[in-house]
Amino acid sequence: MTTATALNWLNAADFAPVPAPGDLQEFFGIPPSPPEALGSNIREKRKYWKKKQQKARSDDALAYAGAVLQAIADAEDALTRGAAATGGGDTEFQHGATDRAPGSVEDVWRELERLLFRGRYRDALERVQRYDERWGQYPAFVDVRSLVILEAVKNVPGITFKPGVLEFAIAGTRQVLQQIGPSEARYLTLVELLEMAGRADEIPSVFAEAGTRMPRISASFRVRELEIRFKKEAWTSVLRYCVRLVRESGDDRALRSELVQMIIARVTTELLPLKSAAAVQEYQMVVATAAWIADGVPEAEDFVRHHRMWASNASQSVFGGNWQWRAFVALITLFIALPYLNSWMAKPAWQVLLNGPRLGEKQRKGNVPSQNRAWFMVTRNPYIRPVHDTCKLPWQDKPGQWPEVDISELFNF
């Protein structure tokens, strides 16, 4: 559940017209987050506002969310690429007067939507309860009421509802889909309500219905659908679908970022640690696709960078034999035999990592120190631990457990 502190920066829509680096960092929640959280905070804020944009009901809300997403991109480029940033989100979507009762259901709808976009979820919920008796029979009010309930459940820490409120909101959204008509925003509201209500098994049928009722479906909507089936499809077909979505979406950073996160999340649980040459090839293909999708989105590029480095080096040979014997053979053969010896006594880096160190074992014909030296040559690379921190390697008692290595002992001949 998002905390109140997080909501302060997540809902910040703009920054100073001529911002200092501190203004831009504050725009992304630093502080209270530490500076190294910049990439993850950019991803979180971008995804947060992309979902607001997708569930917007009015042109004003769509324009406002689009302006905030552009502000996020400008601030990101300024912090990571040194580009100029000249201000934040659109200022036209201002909250209107609150001391007079709305004169129409359209006024109610706009007022509640403005409150949601400003992160004032408690206020929006209080207004829904206040207006329900007067406007509760209007489909437009039923529509935004379901959205308010959803956003309050997701974003207000510790909030509790009477039993049946989520089911009430689900029924209202289904009613509106019939009375007002289908839209991506309404279907996405329904999908998230079903998730919150623990009825995820009904979600595929919602997307199927949307496909039959709407003549055109955006790439962003299809990304949300892809989340449901992403882990079950073969890599080749799902990656082709991702590439097609990227090509259709243009410069949609939020879409690219979300796809990269989905791909890397599945990579971490399904392909790592690498256990065969075939797995290495598949990993390289998947990571290369993720890197192509991330191109032009700095936080996504950073997110996939460690995997790119491991994919490039996982199949590289690492010498694991006796280094003194290698030096002796090289000298007596005038280095002619060295390439053959290196090849003969080498293993690919992924296998060296998988075999692990043999620290603490008794030395036996140089095998233990040789293996430890090869393991150190692989794991000294700074990308190894970030890539494997959430998966358990065969020699680890638990994920993320890395032994300390005394280099002086390894290379003390």
C-alpha positions as CSV (number, residue, x, y, z in Angstrom):
1,M,0.0,0.0,0.0
2,T,1.4,3.4,-0.9
3,T,2.3,5.5,2.1
4,A,1.3,9.1,2.7
5,T,4.9,10.2,2.4
6,A,5.2,8.6,-1.0
7,L,2.0,10.1,-2.2
8,N,3.4,13.6,-1.7
9,W,6.0,13.2,-4.4
10,L,4.0,10.8,-6.6
11,N,1.3,13.4,-7.0
12,A,3.6,16.4,-7.5
13,A,2.8,17.5,-11.0
14,D,5.4,20.2,-11.7
15,F,8.6,21.8,-10.6
16,A,10.2,25.3,-10.9
17,P,10.3,26.9,-14.3
18,V,14.1,27.0,-14.1
19,P,14.8,24.0,-11.8
20,A,17.9,23.3,-9.8
21,P,19.0,19.6,-9.6
22,G,17.6,19.5,-6.1
23,D,14.1,20.6,-7.4
24,L,14.2,17.7,-9.9
25,Q,15.3,15.2,-7.3
26,E,12.5,16.3,-4.9
27,F,10.1,15.9,-7.9
28,F,11.1,12.2,-7.7
29,G,11.0,11.8,-3.9
30,I,14.6,12.4,-3.0
31,P,14.5,12.9,-0.1
32,P,12.9,11.0,1.7
33,S,14.3,8.3,-0.7
34,P,18.1,8.0,-1.0
35,P,19.7,9.2,-4.2
36,E,20.4,5.7,-5.4
37,A,16.6,5.2,-5.6
38,L,16.3,7.7,-8.5
39,G,15.7,5.1,-11.2
40,S,13.1,3.1,-9.3
41,N,11.3,6.3,-8.3
42,I,11.2,7.5,-11.8
43,R,9.7,4.2,-12.9
44,E,7.2,4.3,-10.1
45,K,6.1,7.8,-10.8
46,R,5.8,7.3,-14.5
47,K,3.7,4.1,-14.0
48,Y,1.5,5.9,-11.5
49,W,0.7,8.7,-13.9
50,K,0.3,6.4,-16.9
51,K,-2.4,4.6,-15.0
52,K,-4.1,7.9,-14.2
53,Q,-4.0,8.8,-17.9
54,Q,-5.4,5.4,-18.9
55,K,-8.3,5.7,-16.5
56,A,-9.1,9.4,-17.3
57,R,-12.7,10.1,-18.3
58,S,-12.3,13.7,-19.7
59,D,-10.2,15.4,-22.3
60,D,-8.9,17.8,-19.6
61,A,-7.7,14.9,-17.4
62,L,-6.1,13.2,-20.4
63,A,-4.2,16.4,-21.3
64,Y,-3.2,17.0,-17.7
65,A,-1.8,13.5,-17.2
66,G,0.0,13.8,-20.5
67,A,1.6,17.0,-19.4
68,V,2.8,15.4,-16.1
69,L,4.2,12.4,-18.0
70,Q,6.1,14.9,-20.2
71,A,7.3,16.7,-17.1
72,I,8.6,13.3,-15.8
73,A,10.5,12.7,-19.1
74,D,11.9,16.3,-19.0
75,A,13.1,16.0,-15.4
76,E,14.6,12.5,-16.1
77,D,16.5,13.8,-19.1
78,A,17.8,16.8,-17.1
79,L,19.0,14.6,-14.2
80,T,20.5,11.7,-16.3
81,R,21.5,13.4,-19.6
82,G,22.1,17.0,-18.7
83,A,19.2,18.3,-20.8
84,A,17.4,21.5,-20.0
85,A,14.1,21.3,-18.1
86,T,11.7,24.3,-18.3
87,G,8.9,23.5,-16.0
88,G,6.4,20.7,-15.1
89,G,2.9,19.7,-15.8
90,D,-0.1,21.6,-17.2
91,T,-1.5,24.2,-14.9
92,E,-4.9,24.4,-16.5
93,F,-6.4,21.5,-14.7
94,Q,-7.0,23.4,-11.5
95,H,-9.3,22.4,-8.7
96,G,-12.4,24.6,-8.8
97,A,-14.4,26.2,-5.9
98,T,-15.6,23.8,-3.2
99,D,-18.0,26.1,-1.4
100,R,-20.9,25.6,-3.7
101,A,-22.9,22.6,-4.6
102,P,-22.4,21.2,-8.1
103,G,-25.2,22.2,-10.6
104,S,-25.0,19.1,-12.8
105,V,-23.7,15.6,-12.8
106,E,-21.0,16.8,-15.2
107,D,-19.8,19.3,-12.4
108,V,-19.7,16.4,-10.0
109,W,-17.7,14.2,-12.4
110,R,-15.1,16.9,-13.1
111,E,-14.8,17.8,-9.4
112,L,-14.1,14.2,-8.4
113,E,-11.7,13.6,-11.3
114,R,-9.7,16.7,-10.3
115,L,-9.5,15.5,-6.7
116,L,-8.3,12.1,-7.9
117,F,-5.6,13.6,-10.1
118,R,-4.4,15.8,-7.2
119,G,-4.1,12.7,-5.0
120,R,-6.8,13.9,-2.7
121,Y,-8.4,10.5,-2.4
122,R,-10.0,11.0,1.1
123,D,-11.6,14.2,-0.1
124,A,-12.9,12.5,-3.3
125,L,-14.4,9.6,-1.2
126,E,-16.1,12.1,1.2
127,R,-17.6,14.0,-1.8
128,V,-18.9,10.7,-3.3
129,Q,-20.7,9.9,0.0
130,R,-22.1,13.4,0.1
131,Y,-23.3,13.5,-3.5
132,D,-24.6,9.9,-3.7
133,E,-28.2,10.6,-2.6
134,R,-28.6,13.4,-5.1
135,W,-26.7,12.0,-8.1
136,G,-26.5,8.3,-7.4
137,Q,-28.9,7.3,-10.2
138,Y,-26.9,9.0,-13.0
139,P,-24.6,6.6,-14.9
140,A,-21.8,9.2,-15.1
141,F,-21.8,9.5,-11.3
142,V,-21.8,5.7,-11.0
143,D,-18.9,5.6,-13.3
144,V,-16.7,8.0,-11.3
145,R,-17.9,6.6,-8.0
146,S,-16.4,3.2,-8.9
147,L,-13.2,4.9,-9.8
148,V,-13.0,6.9,-6.5
149,I,-13.6,3.7,-4.5
150,L,-10.8,1.9,-6.4
151,E,-8.3,4.8,-6.0
152,A,-9.1,5.1,-2.3
153,V,-8.6,1.4,-1.7
154,K,-5.2,1.5,-3.5
155,N,-3.8,4.7,-2.2
156,V,-5.2,5.6,1.3
157,P,-3.2,3.7,4.0
158,G,-5.3,1.9,6.5
159,I,-8.6,2.7,4.9
160,T,-11.4,0.2,5.6
161,F,-14.8,-0.2,3.9
162,K,-18.0,-2.0,4.8
163,P,-18.2,-5.5,3.3
164,G,-19.4,-5.5,-0.2
165,V,-18.2,-2.1,-1.3
166,L,-15.8,-3.5,-3.9
167,E,-18.5,-5.7,-5.3
168,F,-20.8,-2.7,-5.4
169,A,-18.2,-0.8,-7.4
170,I,-17.6,-3.7,-9.7
171,A,-21.4,-4.0,-10.4
172,G,-21.5,-0.2,-11.0
173,T,-18.7,-0.4,-13.6
174,R,-20.4,-3.2,-15.4
175,Q,-23.6,-1.3,-15.4
176,V,-21.9,1.8,-16.9
177,L,-20.2,-0.3,-19.6
178,Q,-23.7,-1.2,-20.7
179,Q,-25.4,2.1,-20.2
180,I,-22.8,4.6,-21.4
181,G,-20.7,2.3,-23.5
182,P,-17.3,0.6,-23.6
183,S,-14.0,2.5,-23.1
184,E,-10.5,1.5,-22.2
185,A,-10.7,3.6,-19.0
186,R,-13.8,1.8,-17.8
187,Y,-12.4,-1.6,-18.6
188,L,-9.2,-0.9,-16.8
189,T,-11.1,0.3,-13.8
190,L,-13.0,-3.0,-13.8
191,V,-9.8,-5.0,-14.1
192,E,-8.2,-3.3,-11.1
193,L,-11.4,-3.6,-9.0
194,L,-11.5,-7.3,-9.8
195,E,-7.8,-7.6,-8.7
196,M,-8.5,-5.8,-5.4
197,A,-11.5,-8.0,-4.8
198,G,-9.5,-11.2,-5.3
199,R,-11.4,-12.1,-8.4
200,A,-8.5,-12.1,-10.9
201,D,-9.8,-15.2,-12.6
202,E,-12.5,-13.1,-14.2
203,I,-10.0,-10.6,-15.8
204,P,-9.2,-12.6,-19.0
205,S,-12.9,-12.5,-19.9
206,V,-13.0,-8.7,-19.4
207,F,-10.2,-8.3,-21.9
208,A,-11.9,-10.7,-24.3
209,E,-15.1,-8.6,-24.0
210,A,-13.2,-5.4,-24.6
211,G,-11.7,-6.9,-27.8
212,T,-15.1,-7.7,-29.2
213,R,-16.8,-4.4,-28.2
214,M,-14.1,-1.8,-29.0
215,P,-13.1,-1.3,-32.7
216,R,-9.7,-0.1,-31.8
217,I,-7.5,-0.9,-28.8
218,S,-4.4,1.1,-27.9
219,A,-0.9,-0.4,-27.4
220,S,-1.1,0.7,-23.7
221,F,-4.3,-1.2,-23.1
222,R,-2.8,-4.3,-24.7
223,V,0.2,-4.1,-22.4
224,R,-2.2,-4.3,-19.4
225,E,-3.7,-7.4,-21.1
226,L,-0.2,-8.8,-21.7
227,E,0.5,-8.8,-18.0
228,I,-2.1,-11.5,-17.5
229,R,-0.6,-14.0,-19.9
230,F,3.0,-12.8,-20.0
231,K,4.4,-15.6,-17.8
232,K,2.7,-18.4,-19.6
233,E,3.6,-17.8,-23.3
234,A,6.8,-18.8,-25.0
235,W,9.6,-16.2,-25.0
236,T,9.7,-15.9,-28.8
237,S,6.0,-15.1,-29.2
238,V,5.8,-12.8,-26.2
239,L,8.9,-10.8,-27.3
240,R,7.6,-10.4,-30.8
241,Y,4.4,-9.0,-29.3
242,C,6.3,-6.6,-27.1
243,V,8.3,-5.3,-30.1
244,R,5.1,-4.8,-32.1
245,L,3.6,-2.8,-29.2
246,V,6.7,-0.6,-28.9
247,R,6.6,0.2,-32.7
248,E,2.9,1.1,-32.4
249,S,3.2,3.2,-29.3
250,G,5.8,5.7,-30.6
251,D,7.7,7.6,-27.9
252,D,5.7,6.2,-25.0
253,R,8.3,5.9,-22.2
254,A,5.8,4.5,-19.7
255,L,5.0,1.6,-22.0
256,R,8.6,0.9,-22.7
257,S,9.5,1.0,-19.0
258,E,6.7,-1.3,-18.1
259,L,7.6,-3.9,-20.8
260,V,11.2,-3.9,-19.6
261,Q,10.2,-4.5,-16.0
262,M,7.9,-7.4,-17.1
263,I,10.7,-9.0,-19.1
264,I,13.4,-8.7,-16.5
265,A,11.1,-9.9,-13.7
266,R,10.4,-13.1,-15.7
267,V,14.1,-13.4,-16.6
268,T,15.1,-13.3,-13.0
269,T,12.6,-16.1,-11.9
270,E,12.8,-18.3,-15.0
271,L,16.2,-18.1,-16.7
272,L,18.6,-17.3,-13.8
273,P,20.9,-18.7,-12.8
274,L,22.1,-19.9,-16.2
275,K,22.5,-23.7,-16.2
276,S,23.2,-24.6,-19.8
277,A,24.6,-23.2,-23.1
278,A,21.0,-23.2,-24.5
279,A,19.8,-21.1,-21.5
280,V,22.7,-18.7,-22.1
281,Q,21.5,-18.2,-25.7
282,E,17.9,-17.7,-24.7
283,Y,19.0,-15.2,-22.0
284,Q,21.1,-13.3,-24.5
285,M,18.2,-13.0,-26.9
286,V,15.7,-11.9,-24.2
287,V,18.1,-9.3,-22.7
288,A,18.9,-7.9,-26.2
289,T,15.2,-7.4,-26.8
290,A,14.7,-5.7,-23.4
291,A,17.7,-3.4,-24.2
292,W,16.2,-2.5,-27.5
293,I,12.9,-1.7,-25.9
294,A,14.6,0.4,-23.2
295,D,16.6,2.5,-25.7
296,G,15.8,6.2,-25.1
297,V,14.4,5.7,-21.6
298,P,17.3,6.4,-19.2
299,E,15.8,4.7,-16.2
300,A,14.9,1.6,-18.2
301,E,18.4,1.6,-19.8
302,D,19.9,1.6,-16.3
303,F,17.4,-1.1,-15.1
304,V,18.6,-3.5,-17.8
305,R,22.3,-2.5,-17.9
306,H,23.6,-5.2,-15.5
307,H,21.8,-7.9,-17.4
308,R,23.2,-6.6,-20.7
309,M,26.7,-6.9,-19.2
310,W,26.2,-10.5,-17.9
311,A,24.6,-11.5,-21.2
312,S,27.6,-10.3,-23.1
313,N,30.1,-12.0,-20.8
314,A,28.4,-15.2,-19.6
315,S,29.7,-17.3,-22.4
316,Q,33.3,-15.9,-22.2
317,S,35.9,-18.5,-21.3
318,V,37.7,-18.2,-17.9
319,F,40.9,-20.1,-17.2
320,G,40.5,-22.5,-14.3
321,G,43.7,-24.4,-14.3
322,N,47.0,-24.1,-12.4
323,W,48.4,-20.6,-13.1
324,Q,52.0,-21.6,-12.3
325,W,51.9,-24.5,-14.7
326,R,50.4,-22.3,-17.4
327,A,53.2,-19.8,-17.0
328,F,55.8,-22.6,-17.2
329,V,54.3,-24.1,-20.3
330,A,54.0,-20.7,-21.9
331,L,57.7,-20.1,-21.4
332,I,59.1,-23.4,-22.6
333,T,56.9,-23.2,-25.7
334,L,57.6,-19.6,-26.4
335,F,53.9,-18.9,-25.7
336,I,52.9,-21.0,-28.7
337,A,51.0,-23.5,-26.6
338,L,49.3,-20.9,-24.4
339,P,46.1,-20.5,-26.5
340,Y,45.6,-24.2,-26.5
341,L,46.3,-24.5,-22.8
342,N,43.9,-21.7,-22.0
343,S,41.2,-23.3,-24.1
344,W,41.7,-26.7,-22.7
345,M,41.6,-25.6,-19.1
346,A,38.8,-23.0,-19.4
347,K,35.1,-23.0,-18.7
348,P,32.5,-20.5,-19.7
349,A,31.8,-17.8,-17.1
350,W,28.3,-18.9,-16.4
351,Q,29.5,-22.4,-15.5
352,V,32.3,-21.1,-13.2
353,L,29.7,-19.0,-11.4
354,L,27.3,-22.0,-11.1
355,N,30.0,-24.3,-9.7
356,G,30.9,-21.7,-7.1
357,P,33.9,-21.3,-4.9
358,R,35.5,-24.1,-2.8
359,L,36.6,-21.8,0.1
360,G,37.5,-23.7,3.2
361,E,38.2,-27.1,1.5
362,K,41.5,-28.8,1.8
363,Q,43.9,-28.1,-1.1
364,R,44.1,-31.1,-3.5
365,K,46.5,-30.9,-6.4
366,G,45.7,-27.3,-6.8
367,N,42.1,-27.9,-7.8
368,V,40.5,-25.9,-5.0
369,P,42.6,-22.7,-5.3
370,S,42.3,-22.9,-9.1
371,Q,38.5,-23.1,-9.0
372,N,38.5,-20.2,-6.4
373,R,40.6,-18.1,-8.7
374,A,38.3,-18.6,-11.6
375,W,35.3,-17.9,-9.5
376,F,36.9,-14.7,-8.2
377,M,37.7,-13.6,-11.8
378,V,34.0,-13.9,-12.7
379,T,32.4,-12.5,-9.5
380,R,34.7,-9.5,-9.2
381,N,32.7,-7.9,-12.0
382,P,30.3,-5.4,-10.4
383,Y,27.2,-6.6,-12.4
384,I,27.3,-10.2,-11.1
385,R,25.7,-9.6,-7.7
386,P,22.9,-7.2,-8.8
387,V,21.9,-9.7,-11.5
388,H,21.8,-12.7,-9.1
389,D,20.8,-11.2,-5.8
390,T,17.2,-12.5,-5.9
391,C,18.0,-16.0,-7.2
392,K,19.6,-18.9,-5.3
393,L,22.8,-20.3,-6.8
394,P,23.5,-24.0,-6.0
395,W,26.3,-23.2,-3.6
396,Q,24.4,-20.6,-1.6
397,D,22.3,-21.3,1.5
398,K,20.0,-18.5,0.6
399,P,19.8,-15.8,-2.2
400,G,22.2,-13.0,-2.0
401,Q,24.7,-14.8,0.2
402,W,28.2,-14.1,-1.1
403,P,31.4,-15.2,0.6
404,E,34.2,-12.9,1.3
405,V,37.4,-13.7,-0.7
406,D,40.9,-13.2,0.5
407,I,42.6,-12.3,-2.7
408,S,46.1,-12.6,-1.2
409,E,45.5,-16.3,-0.5
410,L,44.1,-16.9,-4.0
411,F,47.0,-15.4,-5.8
412,N,49.8,-16.3,-3.4
413,F,52.0,-18.6,-5.4
